[in-house]
Amino acid sequence: MTSREIIIALLAAVLGMGLVKVFSYLRKRDAEKEAREILDRANIEAATRRKEAEVEAKEIALAEKAKGEEQLNVLRQKLHERERHLDKTEDALGSRADQLGKQEKMVEGNQRRLAEKLEDSARRQEELDKLLNVQRQTLHRISGLDPEEAKRQLLARLDTELSNEQGALVTKHMKAVAETCDARARELVITSVQRFAAAHTADATTSTVDIPSDEMKGRIIGREGRNIRAFEKETGVDVIIDDTPGVVIVSAFDPVRREIARIALGKLIADGRIHPTRIEELVQETVVEVDKDIRRHGEEAQQEAGVHGLHPKVVELLGRLRYRTSYSQNVLRHSIEVAFVTGMLAEELGMDGDLARRAGLLHDIGKAADHDAEGGHPKIGADLLKRYGENETVVHAALGHHDDIRPDMPYTVLCAAADACSASRPGARRENLDRYIKRMQELEAIATGFEGVHQAFAIQAGREVRVIASTDRTTDESAAKIARDIARSFEQQLTYPGEIKVTMIRETRFTEIAH
């Protein structure tokens, strides 16, 4: 390399270094300038924000001040209202205190006047007692009665007056109750009875067998009576052969045995071969036929009454009632009617008609076995029904339909009512003359046993009793009480179907003769 090139290289290096320094200086100066500008802008922005913060703080302070002043105003308003209320309360208390003061003065005045009146009343009472004593002594002197006698007469008069008032009250209330109860009861009974109309015929209680001629009587008796003894032994009945022409009478306590004997004797007469062997054959054949008829009658009865699910033994007992009579009334027809009437009464009252019909149909079931067991038919029937699985309601109806026990179940009451309706139908039962006369005499005797009764007459077959009251020993009110007491005596002392009407008659007659 030449010196020239070296010099040029050195100059270039020097020049480059100078340019570097120049450029460094310029960049430094620009950076410092830019830094100053950034600082200036930052200071300006900080000042601006400080001013904005000061303004915002002032606005917040003003808002808080306004809010505080508003709350203060509300509190001041409330305080003013409270002060006004307290002022009014204070004024009211003052007025009340004034009124209390006035009332205290009035009470003191009233107490003073009351004390004066009490003293005056005590003084007057003392004077009145003295006057009463004087009058009492004067009355005793005038009447000649001692205090005990006067008290007795006064109590007797008071008792008479109270009895008359009691009779009037009884008449008034009994009339109102009777009108309501009778109307409802008649409506129920009439509706139920009209819905079931049964034909009633009174059955005869004796069994007779017609014979073609009196010669047949000797054949029935047989040689030395062997035929009639064999017949009575097989059937368990008594055969009565007397002078009555064309008739042989069969007698037995058991109606089924009597029916078997009647049918068997009719067959023997029709067959003509009457001897012990033939008698035994026909009686056994008749027993089978009657047993079938008994079951058939029982099944028909339960179907007619709409009762189902009976025990076979109960059905058989029910069929036996077909041959049983009570006061000449067929017990099976009576039981079917009681079943219908009991069911209809229950339905009218909103109760279970099926259960009521079941109780009514089986209420007299004990009459089918009362020849074989001891006791009344209600107890026998209840025991049988309980034995064969009937429910408690039906058992209770059978046991209590004659009021032998307290009727705790409503179906028992309905059954008893239906039983009375069926038994008291016109023509349902027969009554012999002696029993009829005795019942009439009992009714009249009970009625005439009351004080104040002059005469009594039983009329309408004992359905009504006309009572003639003594006018000098009774009043209208006491006569009403006597009529009610007579009716209660009938209920307590007599047993009768249906009801007995007591009619009390009292009249006063005045007769004057003009001359």
ABEGO torsion letter per residue (X at the ends): XBAAAAAAAAAAAAAAAAAAAAAAAAAAAAAAAAAAAAAAAAAAAAAAAAAAAAAAAAAAAAAAAAAAAAAAAAAAAAAAAAAAAAAAAAAAAAAAAAAAAAAAAAAAAAAAAAAAAAAAAAAAAAAAAAAAAAAAAAAAAAAGBBAAAAAAAAAAAAAAAAAAAAAAAAAAAAAAAAAAAAAAAAAAAAAAAAABBBBBBBBBABBBBBBABAAAAAAAAEBGGAAAAAAAAAAGBBBBBBABBGBBBBBBABAAAAAAAAAAAAAAAAAGBBBAAAAAAAAAAAAAAAAAAAAAAAAAAAAAAGBBGBBAAAAAAAAAAAABBBGGBBAAAAAAAAAAAAAAAAAAAGBBAAAAAAAAAAAAAAAAAAAABBEBAAAAAAAAAAAAGBBAAAAAAAAAAAGABBBABAAAAAAAAAAAAAAABBGABBBBAAAAAAAAAAAAAAAAABBGBABBBBBGGGABBBBBBBAAABBAAAAAAAAAAAAAAAAAABBBBEBBBBBBBBBBBBBBBBX
